Every structure is written in C-alpha cells, then in structure tokens.
Amino acid sequence: MYLMQLTSQGRSHDELDFEFLGNREGKPYRLQTNVFVDGQGNREQRILLWFDPTADFHNYRILWNQHQIVFYVDNIPIRVYKNKSDIGVGYPTKPMQIQASLWDGDSWATNGGKTKTDWSYAPFRASFQGFDVSGCQVPTSNISQNCSSDKYWWNTQKFWRLDSVRQRQYERVKHKYMTYDYCADRNRYPEIPLECL
C-alpha cells in the first residue's frame, strides 16, 4: 500500500490521506481517502481509478481551506469534505506537513486481505514528477498565523464550493467509481455520521 498524506503531529493530529490500495493483476487500482480530525479517522471513501496509475504520472491534489477539503485526481474532484464545524462536526485546523510512505496493508487492503503482497517484486518504489506545494507556511513559533486570509488563492470565494462543471465531475465519480463510502455503511455506523447529512 502506498500512502501520501498531509498530517500534523501528536495523538490528536489532523490528517488527509490518499491511500493507493493493493490490487490483483489485471484488476483496477483502488484509491482510498481518509480524513482525520483530532486523531479520529474512520472517514474512508474508496474509488476505482479509471486508469492504471503505474503506467504514467498523474496529478493528485488536495484543496484545503476553511470551507471545504477537496481531493482531486487529474483535476477531477473525487471527494469533498465540507466544513460543518458550526453543527459540531470536526474539521482539520492544525498545521500539517506532507509525508509519503509504502507500508504493508495486505491484512485488509487487497481483496479484503485475501490477496497478500508478493514480496518477490521488492524493492517497491514510488516516483514523483512535477511536485509542487502551495501553502501557508507556519513557523513553529507562531502557529496562530492567519492562514484563512484571502491573500491566498485557495481561500478566495471561487474555492468555497465546487463550480457546476466540477460538481458534475464529482457526481459522475461517485456514481461510476465509488466502491465504499463510510457515510453509507450502516454496519459500522447505524446512525448516519453528522457530516454525511
């Protein structure tokens, strides 16, 4: 499993994950996203990628502002997490750093844990191209810096919600490619999580 994330430090950390789950040869690749707030995750969504991510480079991006978090693949929104802190839903607010790692998730990630990692293919590697970060740099001495200012492009009103084109793209991804959404999992969550309403 390959993980790329934004994360803060400590047990009550915030985190935004892109997780590339294992796949069986010839089967589509699955991408899982997760949102952690104050150390609490369990907000997974999974989609099937409509391409082979190992064949070429693709763009994976997270837009995070005080209104919404949007996960993008090749500029197509695949997940939206709205800020509903006004009704008691947790929302990431802590300064984060970027991390990437490869780790063994074969107890659950591939085919529900039925397909194990083939270690004969090791060493495993991930490659980056055109890496870029737009962010609000927060010095450790001043974590109260205002990163919600509209002097940053991602905080301008244009990015407070998806426009109609992006909304249609997002609806198409949910309808055609989503394979798991914690919001719809009544076994795990008999009561619909507040952020899903």
C-alpha positions as CSV (number, residue, x, y, z in Angstrom):
1,M,0.0,0.0,0.0
2,Y,1.3,3.5,-0.9
3,L,0.2,6.4,1.3
4,M,0.6,10.1,0.6
5,Q,-0.8,12.4,3.3
6,L,-0.9,15.8,4.9
7,T,-0.6,15.3,8.7
8,S,0.0,17.2,11.9
9,Q,1.9,15.9,14.9
10,G,0.8,14.1,18.0
11,R,-2.0,11.8,19.0
12,S,-4.7,14.4,18.4
13,H,-3.4,15.0,14.9
14,D,-5.3,16.1,11.8
15,E,-4.6,14.1,8.6
16,L,-5.7,14.0,5.0
17,D,-4.9,10.7,3.1
18,F,-4.5,9.4,-0.4
19,E,-4.0,5.7,0.0
20,F,-3.3,3.6,-3.0
21,L,-4.5,0.1,-2.0
22,G,-3.1,-3.1,-3.4
23,N,-4.6,-4.7,-6.4
24,R,-4.8,-8.0,-8.1
25,E,-3.1,-8.2,-11.5
26,G,-5.4,-7.1,-14.3
27,K,-7.9,-5.5,-11.8
28,P,-8.5,-1.8,-11.4
29,Y,-6.5,0.1,-8.8
30,R,-8.4,1.3,-5.8
31,L,-7.7,4.7,-4.2
32,Q,-8.9,5.3,-0.6
33,T,-9.1,8.8,1.0
34,N,-9.5,9.4,4.7
35,V,-9.9,12.5,6.9
36,F,-8.6,12.5,10.5
37,V,-9.6,15.2,13.0
38,D,-8.1,15.3,16.5
39,G,-6.7,11.8,15.9
40,Q,-10.0,10.3,14.8
41,G,-10.2,8.9,11.3
42,N,-12.6,6.2,10.1
43,R,-13.9,8.5,7.3
44,E,-12.9,6.3,4.4
45,Q,-14.1,6.5,0.9
46,R,-12.8,4.3,-1.9
47,I,-12.9,4.6,-5.7
48,L,-11.7,2.6,-8.6
49,L,-9.2,4.5,-10.6
50,W,-10.2,4.8,-14.3
51,F,-6.6,4.4,-15.4
52,D,-3.5,2.4,-14.4
53,P,-1.6,4.7,-12.0
54,T,1.6,2.7,-12.6
55,A,1.6,3.4,-16.4
56,D,2.2,7.1,-16.3
57,F,2.3,10.1,-13.9
58,H,-0.9,11.6,-12.7
59,N,-1.8,14.7,-10.6
60,Y,-3.1,14.1,-7.1
61,R,-4.0,17.2,-5.2
62,I,-5.8,18.4,-2.1
63,L,-7.5,21.7,-1.8
64,W,-8.0,22.6,1.9
65,N,-9.5,25.9,3.1
66,Q,-11.9,27.0,5.8
67,H,-14.9,26.0,3.7
68,Q,-14.1,22.6,2.3
69,I,-11.5,19.9,1.6
70,V,-11.4,18.6,-2.0
71,F,-9.4,15.6,-3.1
72,Y,-8.6,15.7,-6.9
73,V,-7.2,13.2,-9.3
74,D,-6.1,14.8,-12.6
75,N,-8.1,17.9,-11.7
76,I,-11.3,15.9,-11.2
77,P,-12.8,16.1,-7.7
78,I,-13.1,12.6,-6.2
79,R,-14.1,13.6,-2.7
80,V,-15.5,16.7,-0.9
81,Y,-15.4,17.1,2.9
82,K,-17.4,20.2,3.9
83,N,-16.6,22.3,7.0
84,K,-19.7,21.7,9.2
85,S,-18.0,22.7,12.5
86,D,-21.0,25.1,13.1
87,I,-23.1,21.9,13.8
88,G,-20.4,20.1,15.8
89,V,-18.6,18.2,13.1
90,G,-14.8,18.1,13.5
91,Y,-12.8,19.8,10.7
92,P,-9.0,19.8,10.3
93,T,-7.4,23.1,11.5
94,K,-3.9,22.1,12.6
95,P,-0.7,22.9,10.6
96,M,0.3,19.9,8.6
97,Q,3.3,18.6,6.7
98,I,3.5,16.3,3.7
99,Q,4.5,12.6,4.1
100,A,4.7,9.7,1.8
101,S,5.3,6.1,2.7
102,L,5.0,2.5,1.5
103,W,3.6,0.1,4.0
104,D,2.2,-3.4,4.3
105,G,-1.6,-3.3,4.4
106,D,-2.2,-6.8,3.0
107,S,-4.1,-7.9,6.1
108,W,-7.0,-5.8,4.7
109,A,-6.2,-3.6,1.7
110,T,-6.2,-6.1,-1.2
111,N,-9.3,-8.1,-1.8
112,G,-10.3,-7.7,1.9
113,G,-7.0,-9.3,3.0
114,K,-7.4,-12.4,0.8
115,T,-4.6,-11.3,-1.6
116,K,-1.2,-11.0,0.0
117,T,1.7,-8.9,-1.0
118,D,4.1,-10.7,-3.4
119,W,7.4,-9.8,-1.9
120,S,9.3,-11.2,-4.9
121,Y,8.6,-7.8,-6.6
122,A,10.5,-5.9,-3.9
123,P,12.0,-3.4,-3.7
124,F,8.9,-1.3,-4.1
125,R,9.1,2.3,-5.1
126,A,7.1,5.4,-5.8
127,S,8.2,8.1,-8.2
128,F,7.2,11.8,-8.1
129,Q,7.3,14.3,-11.0
130,G,6.4,18.0,-11.0
131,F,6.0,18.1,-7.2
132,D,4.5,21.4,-6.1
133,V,3.1,22.8,-2.9
134,S,1.0,25.9,-2.4
135,G,0.5,26.5,1.2
136,C,0.6,28.9,4.2
137,Q,3.9,28.4,5.9
138,V,3.5,28.4,9.6
139,P,6.6,28.9,11.7
140,T,6.6,26.8,14.9
141,S,6.9,30.0,16.9
142,N,3.7,31.4,15.5
143,I,1.1,28.7,14.9
144,S,-1.7,31.2,15.2
145,Q,-0.8,32.8,11.9
146,N,-3.9,33.6,9.8
147,C,-3.9,31.0,7.0
148,S,-7.5,31.8,6.2
149,S,-6.7,35.1,4.6
150,D,-8.0,35.7,1.1
151,K,-4.5,36.8,0.1
152,Y,-4.0,33.0,-0.6
153,W,-5.7,31.9,-3.9
154,W,-7.3,28.8,-2.3
155,N,-9.2,31.0,0.2
156,T,-10.9,33.2,-2.4
157,Q,-14.7,32.7,-2.9
158,K,-14.1,30.8,-6.1
159,F,-12.9,27.8,-4.0
160,W,-15.5,27.8,-1.3
161,R,-17.6,25.2,-3.2
162,L,-17.3,23.3,-6.4
163,D,-18.5,25.1,-9.6
164,S,-21.1,23.4,-11.7
165,V,-18.6,21.7,-14.0
166,R,-16.6,20.3,-11.1
167,Q,-19.8,19.3,-9.3
168,R,-20.9,17.2,-12.3
169,Q,-17.5,15.6,-12.5
170,Y,-17.7,14.8,-8.8
171,E,-21.2,13.3,-9.1
172,R,-20.0,11.1,-12.0
173,V,-17.1,9.8,-10.0
174,K,-19.4,9.0,-7.0
175,H,-21.9,7.2,-9.3
176,K,-19.5,5.3,-11.5
177,Y,-16.3,4.7,-9.5
178,M,-17.1,4.8,-5.8
179,T,-16.9,1.4,-4.2
180,Y,-17.1,2.3,-0.5
181,D,-18.4,5.3,1.5
182,Y,-18.4,5.3,5.3
183,C,-21.5,7.5,5.1
184,A,-23.4,4.6,3.7
185,D,-22.0,1.9,5.9
186,R,-24.9,1.0,8.3
187,N,-23.0,-1.9,9.8
188,R,-20.2,0.5,11.1
189,Y,-22.4,3.5,11.6
190,P,-26.1,2.6,12.4
191,E,-26.6,6.3,12.8
192,I,-25.5,8.4,9.8
193,P,-22.4,10.5,10.8
194,L,-23.4,14.1,11.2
195,E,-21.0,15.3,8.4
196,C,-22.8,13.0,6.0
197,L,-26.2,14.6,6.4
